[in-house]
Amino acid sequence: MIFSNLVFLFLFLPALLILYYISKDKFKNYVLLLFSLIFYAWGEPKYVFLMIASIVINYILGIKISHNSKARKLWFAFSIIFNLGILIIFKYTNFIIDTINSAIGVSINIPQIALPLGISFFTFQMVSYIIDVYRRDTEVQESIVNLALYISLFPQLIAGPIVRYQTVDKQINNREHSMNKFAVGVNRFIVGLAKKVIFANQLGLIADGVFNAQVLELSTLEAWLGLICYSLQIYFDFSGYSDMAIGLGKMFGFDFLENFNYPYISQSVSEFWRRWHISLGSWFRDYVYIPLGGNRVNQIRHCVNLLIVWSLTGIWHGANWNFLIWGLYYGIFIIIEKLFLGELLNKLPRMLRHIYLLLIVTIGMVFFRAESISQAKGFIQALMGINTILYNNSILEYMHDLGYVVVLSILFATPIIPKIKSIIETKNERILESNQVCCLHSVGLMSLMLVEVVMIINSTYNPFLYFRF
């Protein structure tokens, strides 16, 4: 089940909201936990038991680690091995065996292991909880129900953001419920759903059409159009899911941290990654980069630390050489910027810095989207005009059918709406508080929701990009 699914919108969510708000406060967490497990079991019936077993084991390990005993370090080491071991077994076993077979020419046969939905996200949440307890950065959770709720909470379970235990530990037992907060959550959810349904899904039609075509048949402009559409698709899809998760969290009293901050307006790769998938970047910073020494070491070690972090960032996204190359690609550019390029960029006009960033990011998306290294290589050749023509009829057909979506998505990938609101507030501080404006805002949201529902009903194309992750 995904958020842009009619069953979720008109059955699961209404039933949960009704039952949640008619329940007494002491039962609300139980209701939310039950529905979160149902949500996960809906798409992965057998793997919900894996999640439950993992929660129980991590609950016990957390208590063991919290005690002042000589075995504390051993329990901590075991817990890290256990959690990462589960991730490696289910996500990377097939990749490891295939790599061994190719490298030494053997044919080790193992059953193909299915990837449990959201395993990368909830494993990282478990690991962060264990590390925080070990560091004494947070108190151990003594209620297994509360820990289970933190791990399985459905808004952020399958597509993030990665929620740290420290950010919600107090909210689990003591969170605010109000009409204003609920309204803000509904608003955020509808906007996120629009990003997914109106923009990401339509952009995906072009991106999939281009990337599924034979590379040798692509024209240069068609390849660039497909790449730009995919870069926009994954932004609107991922940030849309984050918006919906944050909105749903507010409906149930939780405050999740932001996960995107208009990354495509960045002017350097370093800035881009401070704005894109913020929860993942901060996770690797706090639990890998800083423990390795961060930038408090000599220059060579600092570069090595960055390469380690970005190698792990790449492979976290998927068991594929393309993802590792994609991670290293960004790691190398960040190292170069820190060594000398950053100072040079600061001397350039803002527009040139922005063009530099967009070129780096969009080309990097080739490795993120391509199914193999050979496809990525061929696609980059098409982008460069090697062994291909400049344009063909396909690009005209794409732009005729969905050109308006491409233009609007580029526009809305910038903070144009906040700027318009800021201008209105500056001219008249009271205008946003007037009944007329509030009424228009409500009508606009309802109209937007109606458009989203109609598009979901009329479309058979509603991809879930995070099955790869």
Protein Blocks (a to p, Z undefined) as FASTA:
>chain_A
ZZkbfklmmmmmmmmmmmmmmpcfklmmmmmmmmmmmmmmmmmmmlmmmmmmmmmmmmmm
mmmmmpccfklmmmmmmmmmmmmmmmmmmmmmmmmmmmmmmmnopacddddddddehklm
mmmmmmmmmmmmmnopaccdfbfklmmmmmmomklmmnopaddfklmmmmmmoccddfkl
mmmmmmmmmmmmmmmmmmmmmmmmmmmmmmmpcfklpcfklmmmmmmmmmmmmmmmmmmm
mmmmmmmmmmnopacddfbehkllpcbfklmmmmgokllmmmmmmmmmmmnnpjmbcfkl
mmmmmmmmmmmmmmmnoccfklmmmmmmmmmmmmmmmmmmmmmmmmpcfklmmmmmmmmm
mmmmmmmmpmbfklmmmmmmmmnopaiafbdfklmmmmmmmmmmmmmmmmmmpcklmmmm
mmmmmmomklmmpmklmmmmmmmmmmmmmmmmmmmmmpcbdcdfklmZZ
